């Protein structure tokens, strides 16, 4: 084999090694940075509770749009006892509740995280623990059982159903919200 042919074959072999090595490195990097489905579901759930807490303290409900499915099959059974079906109804309810600016916070504790084997559906059960203010300015401790069901949509976990226990004090507060601009502050 001529020197020029040996050089061409050597360069081709070197290019092949570099290409295979780069592909392997990319796959290894992807494997290292890939997040487990359960961890991604927990992150989506954390965004939901962050959205609740933002709504309670500031009244801003914009971040719910990123968390919830916008499909007509989405549903919310919150602590007020009301039921909303479809994103538009859910969004309107959170805006109504946000206008009350009840303050406080809610955390999702004692979580059980489940992702179906198909990877398209997952749910989290937990105990919601927190506090807020009622319409008449009284501090209200809350402890609710909660179920949050998620569906994979366009590569992201989206909340399709939220269900909590009913809280009589919140049922009264939210039903009176139309008559009150904001709750009184506790003294």
C-alpha atoms as one frame of an Amber mdcrd trajectory, in Angstrom:
protein
   0.000   0.000   0.000   1.308   3.409  -0.915   2.151   5.974   1.740  -0.688
   8.249   0.597  -3.215   5.397   0.833  -1.917   4.453   4.292  -2.309   8.069
   5.357  -5.864   8.234   4.014  -6.807   4.941   5.708  -5.200   6.091   8.976
  -7.020   9.431   8.873 -10.323   7.704   8.094  -9.783   5.297  10.991  -8.910
   8.188  13.301 -12.050  10.077  12.217 -14.122   6.966  12.910 -12.637   6.628
  16.399 -13.301  10.300  17.169 -16.889   9.998  15.910 -17.595   6.840  17.919
 -15.953   8.353  20.987 -17.974  11.565  20.710 -21.219   9.584  20.345 -20.342
   7.457  23.350 -19.482  10.545  25.409 -22.777  12.181  24.427 -24.727   9.062
  25.441 -22.876   8.883  28.741 -23.522  12.572  29.423 -27.196  12.115  28.556
 -27.454   9.109  30.874 -25.863  11.041  33.716 -28.083  14.120  33.289 -31.346
  12.199  32.660 -33.761  12.597  35.559 -35.701   9.614  36.859 -39.456   9.820
  36.107 -40.271   9.839  39.841 -37.910  12.775  40.419 -39.400  14.684  37.474
 -42.882  14.033  38.890 -41.792  15.306  42.327 -40.405  18.452  40.656 -43.726
  19.052  38.836 -45.574  18.578  42.137 -43.237  21.047  43.870 -44.111  23.604
  41.158 -47.804  23.066  41.903 -47.350  23.796  45.612 -45.108  26.749  44.839
 -47.943  28.080  42.651 -50.422  27.616  45.512 -48.152  29.482  47.923 -47.585
  32.321  45.458 -51.355  32.601  45.002 -51.964  32.641  48.765 -49.416  35.377
  49.459 -49.550  37.581  46.351 -52.750  36.645  44.565 -50.730  35.908  41.402
 -51.975  32.769  39.655 -49.915  32.939  36.444 -47.677  29.980  37.306 -50.649
  27.586  37.430 -50.814  27.778  33.637 -47.437  26.046  33.404 -48.393  23.343
  35.916 -51.862  22.283  34.780 -53.020  20.432  31.695 -55.080  22.737  29.486
 -57.287  19.901  28.295 -61.023  19.741  28.944 -60.546  16.574  31.009 -58.513
  18.317  33.765 -60.358  18.607  37.077 -59.939  20.152  40.512 -61.706  19.185
  43.745 -60.153  21.634  46.201 -60.797  22.254  49.898 -63.697  24.614  49.175
 -65.756  21.601  48.115 -66.357  23.022  44.636 -65.507  21.079  41.492 -63.982
  22.573  38.364 -63.682  20.628  35.125 -61.556  21.856  32.240 -58.607  24.253
  32.362 -60.700  27.402  31.860 -62.854  26.587  34.888 -59.825  25.649  37.009
 -57.998  28.835  36.032 -61.045  30.971  36.861 -61.360  29.339  40.298 -57.700
  29.929  41.164 -57.993  33.552  40.051 -61.043  33.947  42.287 -59.220  32.360
  45.228 -56.071  34.374  44.500 -58.060  37.606  44.727 -58.744  36.742  48.379
 -54.994  36.796  49.202 -55.514  34.544  52.215 -51.805  34.449  53.045 -50.031
  31.498  54.579 -48.561  28.452  52.922 -49.205  24.796  52.137 -46.670  21.975
  51.913 -47.038  18.447  50.556 -45.775  16.060  53.236 -45.613  12.278  53.639
 -45.526  11.846  49.847 -46.026   8.587  48.024 -44.927   8.873  44.378 -46.098
   6.425  41.711 -45.317   6.425  37.988 -47.081   3.850  35.800 -44.880   1.462
  33.862 -45.873   3.177  30.593 -44.356   6.410  31.950 -47.331   8.504  30.768
 -49.263   8.709  34.029 -48.204   9.285  37.609 -49.706  10.345  40.874 -48.681
  11.654  44.247 -50.608  11.185  47.436 -49.658  13.341  50.391 -50.865  15.259
  53.372 -51.186  18.991  52.730 -50.136  20.874  55.841 -50.220  24.620  56.256
 -51.988  27.710  57.412 -53.795  30.664  55.936 -56.238  33.366  56.871 -59.988
  33.091  56.553 -62.064  35.883  55.044 -62.785  37.252  58.516 -59.043  37.428
  59.354 -58.727  34.332  61.544 -55.675  32.102  61.271 -56.579  28.663  59.981
 -54.353  25.575  60.288 -54.973  23.044  57.521 -54.267  19.333  57.197 -55.770
  17.655  54.132 -55.300  14.341  52.425 -54.480  15.051  48.815 -54.124  13.210
  45.520 -52.466  14.832  42.497 -52.683  12.963  39.195 -50.295  13.870  36.373
 -50.089  12.981  32.695 -47.090  13.340  30.430 -47.908  16.002  27.800 -45.284
  17.142  25.294 -42.517  15.679  27.453 -43.654  17.416  30.672 -45.708  16.264
  33.635 -48.991  18.184  33.691 -51.497  18.102  36.534 -54.792  16.606  35.345
 -56.551  16.156  38.685 -56.161  17.572  42.198 -58.354  16.313  45.036 -58.273
  17.289  48.717 -60.492  16.914  51.744 -63.184  19.567  52.130 -62.550  22.192
  54.823 -65.756  23.791  56.129 -63.942  27.025  57.047 -62.545  27.282  53.500
 -65.906  26.427  52.001 -67.363  29.413  53.863 -64.415  31.641  52.942 -64.498
  30.903  49.234 -68.275  31.073  48.973 -68.163  34.565  50.515 -65.229  35.702
  48.371 -67.416  37.490  45.864 -68.529  39.853  48.622 -65.088  40.575  50.103
 -62.135  42.180  48.320 -59.474  40.817  50.695 -59.377  39.183  54.120 -58.831
  41.256  57.239 -55.361  40.986  58.680 -54.960  39.292  62.030 -54.181  41.600
  64.935
